[in-house]
Amino acid sequence: MAQPVRLTIVKMTSRGLPVRCLEILKLRNALTACFITPVQPARDSSYQGSKLIGPPSLYTDVEISRSPEEWKFVERLLPKTFIPEPTLKSDYPSGWKPPTESSCSHPYFVERNRNHMYPLYLKIQGRGERKTTKLKRIQGDIWALHDDLKKYLEDRSKKYVYLQIQEVSGHINIKGDYVSIVEEWLQDKGF
């Protein structure tokens, strides 16, 4: 029968040399008697090196169900293939408004994006020093929209507003943060 291992506290001197070393009786026999075995780190393991828990057929079998009651739970988890049309209400909690019929009376048109939102974006550059508002998806007479929008922005802000037109791509860039004001203007026009 192996004797138990007796350990003592190790004190270190200033040079790092132990004053009293570990006292281990019968080194190998004592270690094996105490069931001390070296532990392999988990970091060096891989998927290929891991042991099988059971036969693969326990985890890879597939049950095909044709029951509509079970399929409704699966459909709930699948992503939508299209964005549904919003239900028409008189007022929405988010402040969103659907397009009105008066939007067709203008010589220009601003089409909404696929999420039914205005194509209006704020671009911040230069550590927040340069802000540009971008209005996209403009169809029709972009110059008439430029004139109406510039007049509205200058009346609201009481200062000169610089607008840049990209006629081929149908964009207008506005120097400054005018997202909320342009959104109000688009809602007033019925887009």
N, C-alpha and C positions, 0 to 999 in steps of 0.2 A: 504494500500500500504506500502510495506517495505521500510525502509530507506537504502540508500547505505552504504557500509562498508567504514569506514575511518581508514586507517592504518598509523601509525607513525613509524619513524625510531627507531630501538632498538639499544641502546648503551650499551656496556658491560663494567663492571668494571674489576679490576684485579682479583677479586674472581669469575668472571663469572656471577654475579648477574646483571639482567637488571636494568638500571637506569630509563628508561621510558619503560613501557610495551606497547604492542599493545593495542590500544583502539578499541574495537569492540562494536558497538551499537546493542543491541538485538541479541545476538550471533546466535541462530539458525535461526531466521527469516531472518537476514541479509545474512547469508550464503546461504540459499535456494533462497533468492531473487536474488542473484548474480549468480545463477546457478553453484556454486562451489560444485562439487561432487567428492568423492574420486575415484581415478583411480586404477584399478586392474593392477598389473604388468603383462606383456605379458610372462614373464618367467615361470609362473606357469601354462600356458595353455598347452594343448595337442591336438593331432589330434582328439581324441574321444570327447573332450569337446568343440571343435569348432562347430560353427553353419554352417548348410548347406547353400550354396549360392543359390542353385537351385536343382531341382530334379536330381538324379544321371544319368538318361537317357540322359541328355544334354552332359555329359562328357564321357560316356562309350559306346556309340553307335559306331559301326565299319562299315565302308563302304568297301566292297570287290570290288577291281577293277581287271579286267582281261585284261586291255588295255596294249599292249606292249609299247605304247608311255609314259604312266605313270610309268611303271615298270622300265624303264631305269634310272629314277632318283633315284629309291630305290636301284638298283644294284650298283650304284655309291657309295652309303653310306655303303654298306655291306663290311666287311673285306674279303680279298682274301683268298681262301681256299688253295692256293698253290702259290709258288713264281715263277713268269714266267721266262722263259729262257731269258737271255739278248740278245738284238739284236746285231749281229756281225758288228763291225765297225773297221776301221783301227786304230783309236785313240779315247780314252775316256777322257773327261775333268778331271775326278778324278784320272787318272793314272792307273785305273784298266785294267788288261789284261786277256783275256780268256786263258784257257789252250791250249797248242799247241800239235801237234802230237809227238814231240820229247820227251815228258814226258814218253812215253811208252818204250823208249829204255834203261831206267835205271833199275837196279835190285830192286829198291824200288819205292814207289809211295806215294805222300802226297795228300790225298783226300780233296777237299774243303768242307766247311760247306754248309748248305742249302741256305745261302744267297750268295753263289758263292764267298766267301772270304776265305783267307788262315786261317787255324786253328792255329793261332799264337797269343799268349797272353802274356801280361806283368803282373807279380804279384809283388806288392810292399808291403813289410812287415817292421815292426820295425820302424815306423815313417819315412819311405822313405829311410832307411839305407840299406835295403836288397832288391835287385831287381833280379827277376828271369824271364827269357824268357822261355815260354813253347810252344813246337811244338807238336800238337796232330795229330791224324788220320794217322799215318804212317803205311803203309802196305808193306810187302815184307821184304827184307834184311835190318833190322834197323841198323845193325852193319856197313854195307857199307855206309849208309847215315850218320852215326856218324863219320866215318873216313873222308868222303868228306866234311861234314859241319865243322868239327873241323879244317881241313886244311885251308878251306876258311876263317873262322873266325880269325884264328891265323895270316894268311897272311894280312888280312885287319886291324886288331887291333894291330899287332906287339907285342902281349903279349900272355901268356899262357891262354887258355880258358878252363874252367872246364865244362864238359858235363856229365849229368847223364842220363842213359838209363833206361826206364821202359818198358821192352820188352813185357810183357804180355798185358799191356794196350796200347802199341804203342805210347808212349810219349817220348820226350827228353826234359829234363830241362837243361837250360844253365844259368850259374851263371853270372848275369849282364844284362844290357839293350842292347840287340842285335836285337830288333824287326825289325828295318829298314834294317839292314844288312842281316838278314835271309830272309826277304821279297824280297830283291834284288836277293839273291841267288836262291830262289824258282822261281822267274820270269825268271832268266837266264836258269834254268834247264827246264823250260817249264811247270811247274805244275800249 
